[in-house]
């Protein structure tokens, strides 16, 4: 008998590779990070195990006889902005709960068990067009998703509009060099259940020729590399198979 989790990680990573590749090739698909959340959730919900409904432990109330109904509310296993019992007022962008844990849910509004947030099987933290402290954001994302029961994913997509080759261009290059330094320093400390995808996208214009529009952080080589759009989906999947 197949278990719920059998083959699920592989299916999730195929879907992630597809949607992230599409976003990188078409960076106007998102205005904000919320758009990326929607695109990823929509793709993941093509997996039947994830879109299927599962029974919780929340009764629908009393039946006509005045007794507690044995009928229970249902929910899906993928959710947004799910909380942490050990980190107050913090939420994870996207989570996937295991059906065995869904059976324990007795809190109807927050999908909790005994007033505690359930530990997700998969966790996803996303970032884009980071303003301010990339290092702080990146570290906080890792700290959140490393608690996942199976795998935690940290996905960052950074865009720049290549309008000139002057000072603005130099500042962007320095910023991206700093990103690479930060990632290199953090990777040795990264828990084994955390996987990262970080892409840098140059949005072109009619006044400039851009040699390569997409750079992907290669976790095996520990550096950003130019990647051909034809190889992008495979490159992302290879990174997830580290």
C-alpha positions in Angstrom: 0.0 0.0 0.0 1.4 3.4 -1.0 1.9 5.9 1.8 0.9 9.6 1.3 4.5 10.7 1.3 5.8 8.2 -1.2 7.2 10.1 -4.2 5.8 13.4 -3.0 9.1 15.2 -2.5 10.1 14.4 -6.1 6.7 15.6 -7.4 6.9 18.8 -5.4 10.4 19.5 -6.7 9.4 18.9 -10.3 6.5 21.4 -9.9 8.8 23.9 -8.1 11.3 23.7 -11.0 8.6 24.3 -13.5 7.0 27.3 -11.9 10.2 29.0 -10.7 11.7 28.5 -14.2 8.6 30.1 -15.7 8.8 33.1 -13.3 12.4 33.7 -14.1 11.8 33.6 -17.8 8.8 35.9 -17.4 9.7 38.2 -14.5 6.6 40.4 -15.0 4.4 37.6 -13.8 4.7 39.1 -10.3 4.3 42.5 -8.8 5.0 41.3 -5.3 6.0 38.3 -3.3 2.3 37.4 -2.9 2.0 36.8 -6.6 4.8 34.2 -6.3 3.0 32.6 -3.4 -0.1 32.2 -5.6 1.8 30.8 -8.6 3.6 28.2 -6.5 0.5 27.2 -4.6 -1.4 26.9 -7.9 1.3 24.6 -9.3 1.6 22.5 -6.2 -2.2 22.0 -6.1 -1.9 20.1 -9.4 -0.6 17.3 -7.2 -3.7 15.3 -6.2 -2.4 14.3 -2.8 -2.0 18.0 -2.0 -5.3 19.3 -3.3 -7.3 16.4 -1.9 -9.4 17.1 1.3 -8.7 15.3 4.5 -10.8 14.9 7.7 -9.9 16.9 10.8 -10.9 16.2 14.4 -13.3 19.2 14.4 -16.9 18.0 14.7 -19.6 20.0 12.8 -21.5 20.3 16.1 -24.6 18.5 17.5 -26.9 16.4 15.5 -30.7 16.4 15.7 -30.7 14.2 18.7 -28.6 16.6 20.6 -25.5 14.4 20.6 -22.0 15.3 19.3 -22.0 14.7 15.6 -19.5 12.2 14.3 -19.3 14.2 11.1 -16.0 16.2 10.9 -14.9 19.2 8.9 -12.4 18.7 6.2 -9.4 20.7 5.0 -6.6 20.5 2.4 -3.0 20.0 3.4 -1.5 23.2 1.8 -2.0 26.5 3.6 -0.5 30.0 3.6 0.7 32.1 6.6 0.8 29.2 9.0 2.1 30.0 12.5 4.9 28.7 14.8 4.3 27.7 18.4 7.9 28.5 19.4 8.2 31.8 17.4 5.4 34.1 18.4 3.8 36.3 15.8 5.8 34.7 13.0 4.2 32.8 10.0 5.6 30.6 7.3 4.6 31.6 3.7 3.4 28.2 2.6 3.2 24.9 4.4 2.0 21.3 3.7 0.6 19.3 6.6 0.7 15.6 6.7 -2.8 13.9 6.7 -2.0 12.1 9.9 -1.5 15.5 11.6 -4.6 16.9 9.9 -6.6 14.2 11.8 -5.5 15.8 15.0 -6.7 19.3 14.2 -9.3 20.4 16.8 -8.9 24.2 16.5 -11.2 25.4 13.7 -9.9 28.9 13.1 -6.1 28.3 13.1 -6.0 24.6 12.3 -4.2 23.9 15.6 -4.0 20.8 17.8 -4.7 21.5 21.5 -4.0 25.2 20.8 -0.6 24.5 19.3 0.5 25.0 15.7 1.2 21.7 14.0 4.7 21.1 12.7 4.4 21.0 8.9 5.8 18.2 6.8 7.0 20.7 4.1 7.7 24.4 4.6 8.3 27.2 2.0 9.8 30.7 2.6 9.9 33.0 -0.4 11.5 36.3 -1.1 11.8 38.7 -4.0 13.4 42.1 -4.8 14.9 42.3 -1.3 15.0 45.8 0.1 17.4 46.2 3.1 18.9 43.3 4.9 19.1 40.3 2.6 21.3 38.5 5.2 18.7 38.9 8.0 15.8 37.8 5.7 17.7 34.8 4.4 18.7 33.6 7.8 15.2 34.0 9.3 13.8 32.0 6.4 16.3 29.2 7.0 15.5 29.3 10.8 11.8 28.9 10.0 11.9 26.1 7.5 14.5 24.0 9.1 11.9 22.8 11.6 9.9 21.0 8.8 9.4 17.3 9.4 10.6 16.5 5.9 12.0 19.4 3.8 12.1 23.2 4.0 12.6 25.3 0.9 14.0 28.8 0.8 13.3 30.5 -2.6 14.5 34.0 -3.5 14.0 35.7 -6.8 15.8 39.0 -7.3 15.2 41.3 -10.3 17.0 44.4 -11.7 16.0 46.6 -14.6 19.2 47.0 -16.7 18.6 50.6 -17.9 22.3 51.7 -17.9 25.8 50.6 -17.4 26.7 53.4 -15.1 26.7 53.8 -11.3 23.3 52.1 -10.8 24.7 49.0 -12.6 27.8 49.0 -10.5 25.7 49.2 -7.3 23.6 46.3 -8.4 26.7 44.2 -9.1 28.1 45.0 -5.7 24.8 44.0 -4.1 24.7 40.7 -5.9 28.4 40.1 -4.9 27.3 40.7 -1.3 24.4 38.2 -1.7 26.9 35.6 -2.9 29.2 36.2 0.0 26.3 35.8 2.5 25.0 32.6 0.9 28.5 31.1 0.8 29.0 31.9 4.5 25.6 30.4 5.5 25.6 27.2 3.4 28.0 25.3 5.6 25.6 26.0 8.5 22.5 25.0 6.6 20.6 22.0 8.0 20.4 19.0 5.7 16.6 19.2 5.4 16.8 22.7 4.0 17.1 23.4 0.2 17.6 26.7 -1.4 16.9 28.2 -4.8 18.2 31.8 -5.5 17.9 33.4 -8.9 19.0 36.8 -10.1 17.2 38.2 -13.1 18.3 41.0 -15.4 15.3 42.6 -17.1 16.5 44.0 -20.4 15.5 47.0 -22.5 15.8 48.1 -26.1 19.0 50.2 -25.4 21.3 47.3 -24.1 22.5 43.9 -25.0 22.5 41.7 -22.0 24.8 38.6 -22.2 22.9 36.5 -19.7 19.5 37.4 -18.2 19.4 34.8 -15.5 21.9 33.7 -12.8 21.2 30.7 -10.6 23.1 30.0 -7.4 24.7 26.6 -7.8 24.7 25.0 -4.4 27.3 22.3 -5.4 29.8 24.8 -6.8 28.8 27.5 -4.2 28.5 30.4 -6.6 26.2 32.1 -9.0 26.3 30.9 -12.6 24.8 32.2 -15.8 22.3 29.7 -17.1 20.7 29.4 -20.5 16.9 29.6 -20.3 16.6 26.2 -22.1 18.5 24.6 -19.2 16.9 26.5 -16.4 14.2 24.1 -15.3 16.7 21.2 -15.2 19.3 23.4 -13.4 16.8 24.2 -10.7 15.8 20.6 -10.3 19.5 19.6 -10.1 20.0 22.1 -7.3 17.1 20.6 -5.4 18.6 17.2 -5.7 21.8 18.3 -3.9 
